[in-house]
Amino acid sequence: MEYQKKGYLTSYFKLFHLKDVQKIEIKAHYHEFDKIILFLSGKVKYNIEGQTYQLFPYDIVFVPHNCIHYPTISDTATYERIVLYIDPNYLKNKIDTTDKLDFCFNYAQEHNSYVMNLDNINENDILKQIQILENSFNDKGFAHELYSNLKFLEFMILINRAIINDNKNLTIHHKVSYDKTINSVIDYINEHLFTELNIDYLANHFFVSKYYLMRKFKLKTGYSIHQYILNKRLIVAKEKIKSGIALTQICFDCGFKDYSTFSRTFKQIFKQTPREFKKALNEKTDIYKEAKQYE
């Protein structure tokens, strides 16, 4: 993947126009940033939180931060797409307006609707705007960074208006395949994340064989049930550390029975202990650094 070659960076978002002619393998993962993908060509299925979408040209994929996802890519066709990585804090807090630009990501999560399709391609305002946004990075004239930021904001406004108004630019309903039981298990885990959860309990609660549940869950999410629960708990723990809550309190609030287990597991996932992470918060960090490795 030619991230370094084709990437554009501002302090709030990155844009990449990528084209892969060889099959690439990407494991299930999640990011601290929000992501929008405009799919242009290829043979790709995209899995987000247990739901699988067969992508078609001019599909738009919304991946909210901390959502577990991965693409399955065929080697029979060139995979081309435009990818936007977006700082969620910018959308949520730094734009001083009552109309929040992260609406599209919240909608995707609340409605389990992560993929939508651009309509009327020859006259589609959203498609035109993302092309203008991409071209804006080649503009080196007066206030070119500000110009790119303005084009980005215009793009986000158009996307959100299209979803809210269900207008001619965007079809918000997309064909998706999923396992009803696994989706129910995912919902249950996220609603009861800090309670006692294990495979035997979940299998009994949903009246299925634990071996069926283990196999199907891994197939649909890319994670084992145990991995999924641990990662989701640690994602919450990370956010709580950012808010300044005491580490010991976070440990027990997030379902861990002792601090040593919490610290060891945190380091396994994030490559630093909770204390090291807390200390590093005062330093400038690049939330997009993992974008060089994952999509």
C-alpha positions as CSV (number, residue, x, y, z in Angstrom):
1,M,0.0,0.0,0.0
2,E,1.4,3.4,-1.0
3,Y,0.4,5.4,2.1
4,Q,3.5,7.6,2.2
5,K,3.4,8.3,-1.5
6,K,-0.2,9.2,-1.9
7,G,-1.1,10.5,1.5
8,Y,-2.1,14.0,2.4
9,L,-2.0,15.3,6.0
10,T,-3.5,18.1,7.9
11,S,-3.7,18.2,11.7
12,Y,-7.3,17.1,11.6
13,F,-7.5,14.5,8.8
14,K,-5.5,12.5,6.3
15,L,-6.5,11.6,2.7
16,F,-5.1,8.8,0.7
17,H,-5.9,7.7,-2.9
18,L,-4.8,4.0,-2.9
19,K,-4.6,1.4,-5.7
20,D,-3.5,-2.1,-5.0
21,V,-2.9,-4.6,-7.8
22,Q,-1.9,-7.5,-5.6
23,K,-3.9,-9.1,-2.9
24,I,-3.3,-7.8,0.6
25,E,-4.1,-9.4,3.9
26,I,-5.5,-7.2,6.7
27,K,-6.4,-8.6,10.1
28,A,-9.3,-7.4,12.3
29,H,-8.3,-4.2,14.1
30,Y,-9.6,-0.8,15.2
31,H,-8.3,2.8,15.2
32,E,-8.5,5.9,17.4
33,F,-9.6,7.9,14.4
34,D,-12.8,7.8,12.3
35,K,-12.6,6.6,8.7
36,I,-14.5,7.1,5.5
37,I,-13.7,5.0,2.4
38,L,-14.9,5.8,-1.0
39,F,-14.7,2.4,-2.8
40,L,-13.9,2.8,-6.6
41,S,-13.0,-0.7,-7.9
42,G,-12.1,-4.2,-6.9
43,K,-13.6,-7.3,-5.4
44,V,-13.9,-6.6,-1.7
45,K,-16.0,-7.5,1.3
46,Y,-15.9,-5.3,4.3
47,N,-16.6,-6.5,7.8
48,I,-17.6,-4.1,10.6
49,E,-18.6,-5.3,14.0
50,G,-19.8,-8.7,12.7
51,Q,-21.6,-7.4,9.6
52,T,-20.3,-8.2,6.1
53,Y,-20.8,-5.9,3.1
54,Q,-20.1,-6.8,-0.5
55,L,-18.7,-3.5,-1.8
56,F,-19.7,-2.0,-5.2
57,P,-18.2,1.0,-7.0
58,Y,-19.1,4.3,-5.3
59,D,-20.0,2.7,-2.0
60,I,-19.1,4.8,1.0
61,V,-17.9,2.9,4.1
62,F,-18.2,4.6,7.5
63,V,-15.9,3.2,10.2
64,P,-16.3,4.9,13.6
65,H,-13.3,5.0,15.9
66,N,-12.8,1.9,18.0
67,C,-15.1,-0.2,15.8
68,I,-13.5,-3.6,15.0
69,H,-13.3,-4.1,11.2
70,Y,-11.4,-5.7,8.4
71,P,-11.6,-6.1,4.6
72,T,-11.5,-9.3,2.7
73,I,-9.8,-8.6,-0.6
74,S,-9.7,-10.7,-3.8
75,D,-6.6,-10.9,-5.9
76,T,-8.6,-11.0,-9.1
77,A,-9.2,-7.2,-9.5
78,T,-7.4,-3.9,-8.7
79,Y,-8.5,-2.5,-5.4
80,E,-8.9,1.3,-5.7
81,R,-10.3,3.6,-3.1
82,I,-10.1,7.0,-1.5
83,V,-9.6,6.9,2.3
84,L,-10.2,9.7,4.8
85,Y,-8.8,9.4,8.3
86,I,-10.4,11.9,10.7
87,D,-9.6,13.0,14.2
88,P,-12.9,12.4,16.1
89,N,-12.2,15.1,18.6
90,Y,-12.1,17.7,15.8
91,L,-15.5,16.6,14.6
92,K,-17.0,16.4,18.0
93,N,-15.5,19.3,20.0
94,K,-13.5,21.7,17.9
95,I,-16.2,22.7,15.4
96,D,-18.3,25.3,17.3
97,T,-21.8,24.4,16.0
98,T,-24.9,22.7,17.4
99,D,-24.9,20.5,14.2
100,K,-22.1,18.0,15.0
101,L,-20.2,16.7,11.9
102,D,-19.7,13.3,13.5
103,F,-23.5,12.6,13.0
104,C,-22.7,10.2,10.1
105,F,-20.5,8.0,12.3
106,N,-23.1,8.0,15.2
107,Y,-25.8,7.1,12.7
108,A,-23.8,4.2,11.3
109,Q,-23.3,2.8,14.8
110,E,-26.9,3.4,16.1
111,H,-28.5,1.9,13.0
112,N,-25.9,-0.8,12.2
113,S,-25.6,0.8,8.8
114,Y,-22.0,1.2,7.9
115,V,-22.1,1.2,4.1
116,M,-24.1,3.5,1.8
117,N,-24.0,4.0,-1.9
118,L,-23.6,7.2,-4.0
119,D,-26.4,7.7,-6.5
120,N,-26.6,9.5,-9.8
121,I,-22.8,9.5,-10.2
122,N,-22.6,12.0,-13.1
123,E,-24.3,14.7,-11.0
124,N,-23.5,13.6,-7.5
125,D,-22.4,16.5,-5.3
126,I,-20.7,14.3,-2.7
127,L,-18.5,12.7,-5.4
128,K,-17.7,16.0,-6.9
129,Q,-16.7,17.4,-3.5
130,I,-14.3,14.6,-2.5
131,Q,-12.6,15.1,-5.9
132,I,-12.3,18.8,-5.2
133,L,-10.9,17.9,-1.7
134,E,-8.3,15.6,-3.2
135,N,-7.3,18.2,-5.8
136,S,-7.1,20.9,-3.2
137,F,-3.9,19.3,-1.8
138,N,-2.1,20.1,-5.1
139,D,-3.0,23.8,-4.6
140,K,0.0,25.6,-3.2
141,G,-1.5,29.1,-3.5
142,F,-2.4,31.6,-0.7
143,A,-3.9,29.9,2.4
144,H,-3.8,26.5,0.7
145,E,-4.1,24.6,4.0
146,L,-7.1,26.6,5.1
147,Y,-8.6,26.0,1.6
148,S,-8.2,22.2,2.1
149,N,-9.8,22.4,5.5
150,L,-12.7,24.3,4.1
151,K,-13.2,21.7,1.3
152,F,-13.1,19.0,4.0
153,L,-15.8,20.7,6.1
154,E,-18.0,21.1,3.0
155,F,-17.6,17.4,2.2
156,M,-18.6,16.4,5.8
157,I,-21.6,18.8,5.6
158,L,-22.8,17.2,2.3
159,I,-22.4,13.7,3.7
160,N,-24.4,14.5,6.8
161,R,-27.1,16.3,4.9
162,A,-27.5,13.4,2.6
163,I,-28.0,11.0,5.5
164,I,-30.4,13.2,7.4
165,N,-32.5,14.1,4.4
166,D,-32.2,10.7,2.6
167,N,-31.6,12.7,-0.6
168,K,-30.7,11.9,-4.2
169,N,-26.9,11.9,-3.5
170,L,-26.9,8.8,-1.2
171,T,-28.8,5.5,-0.7
172,I,-28.5,4.8,3.0
173,H,-29.8,1.2,2.9
174,H,-27.2,-1.3,1.7
175,K,-27.4,-5.1,1.4
176,V,-25.6,-6.7,4.3
177,S,-25.0,-10.3,5.6
178,Y,-24.8,-11.1,9.2
179,D,-25.6,-13.8,11.7
180,K,-28.5,-12.7,13.9
181,T,-27.3,-14.6,16.9
182,I,-23.7,-13.2,16.7
183,N,-25.1,-9.7,16.3
184,S,-27.2,-10.2,19.4
185,V,-24.1,-11.5,21.3
186,I,-22.1,-8.4,20.2
187,D,-24.9,-6.1,21.4
188,Y,-25.2,-8.0,24.7
189,I,-21.4,-7.8,25.3
190,N,-21.3,-4.1,24.6
191,E,-24.3,-3.5,26.9
192,H,-22.9,-5.6,29.7
193,L,-19.2,-5.0,29.1
194,F,-18.1,-4.7,32.7
195,T,-20.1,-7.6,34.2
196,E,-18.9,-11.2,34.5
197,L,-18.8,-12.4,30.9
198,N,-17.5,-15.8,29.6
199,I,-18.2,-18.2,26.8
200,D,-20.2,-20.7,28.9
201,Y,-22.5,-17.9,30.1
202,L,-23.1,-16.4,26.7
203,A,-23.8,-19.8,25.1
204,N,-26.4,-20.6,27.8
205,H,-27.9,-17.2,27.5
206,F,-28.4,-17.5,23.8
207,F,-29.2,-21.2,23.8
208,V,-26.4,-22.2,21.4
209,S,-23.5,-24.6,21.7
210,K,-20.4,-22.8,23.0
211,Y,-18.3,-24.4,20.2
212,Y,-20.7,-23.1,17.6
213,L,-20.6,-19.7,19.2
214,M,-16.8,-19.6,19.4
215,R,-16.4,-20.6,15.8
216,K,-19.1,-18.3,14.4
217,F,-18.0,-15.3,16.5
218,K,-14.4,-15.6,15.3
219,L,-15.6,-16.0,11.7
220,K,-17.8,-12.9,11.8
221,T,-15.6,-10.5,13.8
222,G,-12.0,-11.8,13.3
223,Y,-11.6,-11.9,17.1
224,S,-12.3,-14.7,19.7
225,I,-14.9,-13.8,22.2
226,H,-12.3,-13.4,24.9
227,Q,-10.2,-11.1,22.7
228,Y,-13.2,-9.0,21.8
229,I,-14.2,-8.5,25.4
230,L,-10.7,-7.6,26.5
231,N,-10.2,-5.1,23.6
232,K,-13.5,-3.4,24.2
233,R,-12.8,-3.1,27.9
234,L,-9.4,-1.7,27.3
235,I,-10.7,0.8,24.7
236,V,-13.0,2.2,27.4
237,A,-10.1,2.1,29.9
238,K,-8.0,4.2,27.5
239,E,-10.8,6.8,27.2
240,K,-11.2,7.0,31.0
241,I,-7.4,7.5,31.4
242,K,-7.7,10.5,29.0
243,S,-10.4,11.9,31.2
244,G,-8.1,11.9,34.3
245,I,-9.8,9.1,36.4
246,A,-7.5,7.3,38.8
247,L,-5.9,4.2,37.3
248,T,-7.0,1.9,40.1
249,Q,-10.6,3.0,39.8
250,I,-10.5,2.5,36.0
251,C,-9.1,-1.1,36.5
252,F,-12.1,-2.2,38.6
253,D,-14.7,-0.1,36.7
254,C,-13.6,-1.8,33.5
255,G,-14.2,-5.3,34.8
256,F,-10.7,-6.3,35.8
257,K,-10.2,-8.1,39.2
258,D,-6.7,-6.9,40.0
259,Y,-4.4,-4.1,38.8
260,S,-1.5,-6.4,37.7
261,T,-3.8,-8.2,35.2
262,F,-5.1,-4.9,34.0
263,S,-1.7,-3.4,33.5
264,R,-0.2,-6.5,31.8
265,T,-3.2,-6.8,29.4
266,F,-3.1,-3.1,28.6
267,K,0.6,-3.4,27.7
268,Q,0.0,-6.4,25.5
269,I,-2.6,-4.5,23.5
270,F,-1.2,-1.0,23.4
271,K,2.5,-1.7,23.9
272,Q,2.7,0.5,27.0
273,T,1.4,0.3,30.6
274,P,-1.5,2.4,31.7
275,R,0.9,4.6,33.7
276,E,3.2,5.0,30.6
277,F,0.1,5.9,28.5
278,K,-1.1,8.4,31.0
279,K,2.4,10.1,31.1
280,A,2.5,10.2,27.3
281,L,-0.8,12.0,27.0
282,N,1.0,15.3,27.7
283,E,3.2,14.7,24.7
284,K,2.2,15.3,21.1
285,T,1.1,12.0,19.6
286,D,0.1,11.0,16.0
287,I,-3.2,9.2,16.2
288,Y,-2.8,8.4,12.5
289,K,0.5,6.5,12.9
290,E,-1.3,3.1,12.7
291,A,-2.8,4.1,9.3
292,K,0.5,3.3,7.7
293,Q,0.0,-0.4,8.6
294,Y,-3.7,-0.9,8.6
295,E,-6.8,-0.1,6.7
